[in-house]
Amino acid sequence: MNRDQMINAVNQNSKTYDFIIIGGGATGLGTAIEAVSRGYSTLLLEQADFTKATSSRSTKLVHGGVRYLAQGNISLVFEALKERGLLKNNAPHLVTKQAFIIPSYKWWIKPYYTLGLTIYDLMSLRLSIGRSKPFSKEKTLKSIPTLKLKNLRGGVVYYDGQFDDARLGINLCQTFVEKGGIALNYAKVINLIKENNKVKGVVFTDLETGKEMHIKAKGVINATGVFIDNIIKMDTPSTKKMICASQGVHLVIDKKFIPNQHAIMIPKTTDGRVLFAVPWHNKVIVGTTDVVKENSELEPKALEEEIDFILETAGRFLEKKPQRSDIKSVFAGLRPLAAPKEGKQKTKEISRGHKILISNSGLLTITGGKWTTYRKMGEDAINKMCKLLHFKQKRSTTQHLKIHGYKKQVNFKNPLYFYGSDLKKLQQLAENEHLDTYLSRSLHIIKAQVVWGVRFEMARTVEDILARRTRALFLDAKESVRIAPEVAKLMASELNKDAFWEQKQVNEFKEIAKNYILN
Ligand SMILES: Cc1cc2nc3c(=O)[nH]c(=O)nc-3n(C[C@H](O)[C@H](O)[C@H](O)COP(=O)(O)OP(=O)(O)OC[C@H]3O[C@@H](n4cnc5c(N)ncnc54)[C@H](O)[C@@H]3O)c2cc1C
């Protein structure tokens, strides 16, 4: 995960890769691991930082999708439940079992959801992580003492997985590199190379130096989420729009609103969606929304009505309503939903399953799906590409591939648990180099994490450290701004940068953080 080494490797050899993957989100990373683990030489290019876009802005659930079951999308739920189980086995340091409670304020809620969720459990077959059951009023309140009391009849408990999306992204990238892949962040694809009307490589700009590079590959895969249309247009300018972006917003509030480990699931909000309130890194994430967005951008901004809607809906189920002043961070992500065929369908009705499209010139585009199914998406993409390129079919080996950081006995009470098998080495670094002091006591961030992020996780900017190597920006945006200057200083020393770089980094981070802070 050393960027200088990676860029030198790309610079120095003029080889033709088997695959170039464009996009370092969940889909690109899953596809890259799938390719490299089958022995194909693979280059992954990300225009910003790994998981900078949608893949760091999810609800952090590894789930089958209870909602899709209600919509009758059985095959999607089967697939996601299987992937949930595989991911929990392959990254036990990041994926935890999360209990959810559907509070019941009407007589029919308990029997209805107990039945539905039992079907959901049974669909996970051998990979089940816990049985749903009805809870009495007392048990429900013991699990979530902050629930609104009036008319509460009890609840239904069920289980799904929970994870840290950006941390999983980094660990996937490390897994990819350990298997021989080359990954670059801040490498933006600006054009495709074509020979005899076939896509045979890409032109990318190294955004750190401005240098343009022309790299060849037998196959090019477009895994750029809500940006896929830009790459498709480089291939076939006249192609119709494939993507319809829908924004989802989350609010992060204090743990006191849901003080225990159980999460809340509201199965039907006034706009017909589900709302989650889930404990995460000692805070609570509440969301989400579904608003169609015209433009795809790297830093989408939450709308006032989305914030109000989440506060209002959460407030209807809690004794003490969360207020604007309780919000520690607000973040928005764009769902790369496949554009509907007939113009009038609403985004929430469009299938959440993934889609693969191969152009006449051999560009493979993969979109849709969800974090939970990233591995299966990668498997499907590489299978299709191998067939197209007449590669000898090799079997996928990723179903049981341990992800970097894999560790079985994890102490989740340790705030640094998410480093998994790296934790010991991080602690050694902290001790040996006197980096064990806190940058943020409330967020449990120590100095060693910054140095570790630069040395071993390809962090290049203050934002990389505060948004994705640690989750400070998402957990408490004001606190992340407070510690930004010290982060910049530590990074400057590691990366051999000057005071001007340090100041620029802090300014740029403050600008981004404005989107996450409510005034
Ligand atoms: C609000 C919300 C909540 C969600 N919650 C969940 C959940 O709880 N569980 C779950 O399983 N799924 C969830 N999802 C879905 C999941 O997050 C997405 O399906 C997944 O992250 C999409 O990954 P991706 O790699 O396709 O896209 P992205 O993460 O957007 O990655 C695409 C990448 O391509 C890069 N790129 C674009 N153009 C170029 C270029 N020219 N050159 C190089 N790189 C480029 C971008 O910078 C970006 O990093 C949620 C989604 C949203 C929006």
The ligand as an SDF file (V2000), in Angstrom:
LIG
                    3D

 53 58  0  0  0  0  0  0  0  0999 V2000
  -27.5320    6.1590    1.7030 C   0  0  0  0  0  0  0  0  0  0  0  0
  -27.0440    4.7890    1.3520 C   0  0  0  0  0  0  0  0  0  0  0  0
  -27.0830    3.7770    2.2760 C   0  0  0  0  0  0  0  0  0  0  0  0
  -26.6210    2.5080    1.9270 C   0  0  0  0  0  0  0  0  0  0  0  0
  -26.5930    1.5470    2.8860 N   0  0  0  0  0  0  0  0  0  0  0  0
  -26.1440    0.3260    2.5950 C   0  0  0  0  0  0  0  0  0  0  0  0
  -26.0420   -0.6510    3.5960 C   0  0  0  0  0  0  0  0  0  0  0  0
  -26.3040   -0.3970    4.7670 O   0  0  0  0  0  0  0  0  0  0  0  0
  -25.6030   -1.8790    3.2450 N   0  0  0  0  0  0  0  0  0  0  0  0
  -25.2660   -2.1930    1.9650 C   0  0  0  0  0  0  0  0  0  0  0  0
  -24.9210   -3.3440    1.7100 O   0  0  0  0  0  0  0  0  0  0  0  0
  -25.3170   -1.2640    0.9790 N   0  0  0  0  0  0  0  0  0  0  0  0
  -25.7200   -0.0170    1.2760 C   0  0  0  0  0  0  0  0  0  0  0  0
  -25.7600    0.9550    0.3130 N   0  0  0  0  0  0  0  0  0  0  0  0
  -25.3220    0.6210   -1.0460 C   0  0  0  0  0  0  0  0  0  0  0  0
  -23.8000    0.6670   -1.1770 C   0  0  0  0  0  0  0  0  0  0  0  0
  -23.2410    1.6860   -0.3990 O   0  0  0  0  0  0  0  0  0  0  0  0
  -23.4330    0.8780   -2.6410 C   0  0  0  0  0  0  0  0  0  0  0  0
  -24.1050   -0.0810   -3.4220 O   0  0  0  0  0  0  0  0  0  0  0  0
  -21.9550    0.7430   -2.8950 C   0  0  0  0  0  0  0  0  0  0  0  0
  -21.2020    1.4960   -1.9750 O   0  0  0  0  0  0  0  0  0  0  0  0
  -21.6410    1.2030   -4.3100 C   0  0  0  0  0  0  0  0  0  0  0  0
  -20.2760    1.0130   -4.5370 O   0  0  0  0  0  0  0  0  0  0  0  0
  -19.6400    1.3720   -5.9430 P   0  0  0  0  0  0  0  0  0  0  0  0
  -18.2310    0.9210   -5.8890 O   0  0  0  0  0  0  0  0  0  0  0  0
  -20.4760    0.8280   -7.0380 O   0  0  0  0  0  0  0  0  0  0  0  0
  -19.7310    2.9530   -6.0420 O   0  0  0  0  0  0  0  0  0  0  0  0
  -18.7830    4.0890   -5.3200 P   0  0  0  0  0  0  0  0  0  0  0  0
  -18.5450    3.7700   -3.9080 O   0  0  0  0  0  0  0  0  0  0  0  0
  -19.4340    5.3570   -5.6330 O   0  0  0  0  0  0  0  0  0  0  0  0
  -17.4180    3.9350   -6.0740 O   0  0  0  0  0  0  0  0  0  0  0  0
  -17.1750    4.3990   -7.3690 C   0  0  0  0  0  0  0  0  0  0  0  0
  -15.8010    5.0080   -7.3870 C   0  0  0  0  0  0  0  0  0  0  0  0
  -15.4130    5.3170   -8.7260 O   0  0  0  0  0  0  0  0  0  0  0  0
  -14.5910    6.4520   -8.6690 C   0  0  0  0  0  0  0  0  0  0  0  0
  -14.5010    7.0850   -9.9920 N   0  0  0  0  0  0  0  0  0  0  0  0
  -15.4710    7.7490  -10.6540 C   0  0  0  0  0  0  0  0  0  0  0  0
  -15.0210    8.2170  -11.8280 N   0  0  0  0  0  0  0  0  0  0  0  0
  -13.7290    7.8320  -11.9230 C   0  0  0  0  0  0  0  0  0  0  0  0
  -12.7170    8.0270  -12.8960 C   0  0  0  0  0  0  0  0  0  0  0  0
  -12.9530    8.7260  -14.0110 N   0  0  0  0  0  0  0  0  0  0  0  0
  -11.4820    7.5040  -12.6760 N   0  0  0  0  0  0  0  0  0  0  0  0
  -11.2120    6.7970  -11.5400 C   0  0  0  0  0  0  0  0  0  0  0  0
  -12.1480    6.6020  -10.5740 N   0  0  0  0  0  0  0  0  0  0  0  0
  -13.3880    7.1000  -10.7610 C   0  0  0  0  0  0  0  0  0  0  0  0
  -15.2880    7.3350   -7.6400 C   0  0  0  0  0  0  0  0  0  0  0  0
  -14.4310    8.3180   -7.1140 O   0  0  0  0  0  0  0  0  0  0  0  0
  -15.7390    6.3110   -6.6090 C   0  0  0  0  0  0  0  0  0  0  0  0
  -14.8480    6.1810   -5.5210 O   0  0  0  0  0  0  0  0  0  0  0  0
  -26.1700    2.2460    0.6310 C   0  0  0  0  0  0  0  0  0  0  0  0
  -26.1170    3.2820   -0.2990 C   0  0  0  0  0  0  0  0  0  0  0  0
  -26.5260    4.5490    0.0630 C   0  0  0  0  0  0  0  0  0  0  0  0
  -26.4210    5.6690   -0.8980 C   0  0  0  0  0  0  0  0  0  0  0  0
  1  2  1  0
  2  3  1  0
  2 52  2  0
  3  4  2  0
  4  5  1  0
  4 50  1  0
  5  6  2  0
  6  7  1  0
  6 13  1  0
  7  8  2  0
  7  9  1  0
  9 10  1  0
 10 11  2  0
 10 12  1  0
 12 13  2  0
 13 14  1  0
 14 15  1  0
 14 50  1  0
 15 16  1  0
 16 17  1  0
 16 18  1  0
 18 19  1  0
 18 20  1  0
 20 21  1  0
 20 22  1  0
 22 23  1  0
 23 24  1  0
 24 25  2  0
 24 26  1  0
 24 27  1  0
 27 28  1  0
 28 29  2  0
 28 30  1  0
 28 31  1  0
 31 32  1  0
 32 33  1  0
 33 34  1  0
 33 48  1  0
 34 35  1  0
 35 36  1  0
 35 46  1  0
 36 37  1  0
 36 45  1  0
 37 38  2  0
 38 39  1  0
 39 40  1  0
 39 45  2  0
 40 41  1  0
 40 42  2  0
 42 43  1  0
 43 44  2  0
 44 45  1  0
 46 47  1  0
 46 48  1  0
 48 49  1  0
 50 51  2  0
 51 52  1  0
 52 53  1  0
M  END
$$$$
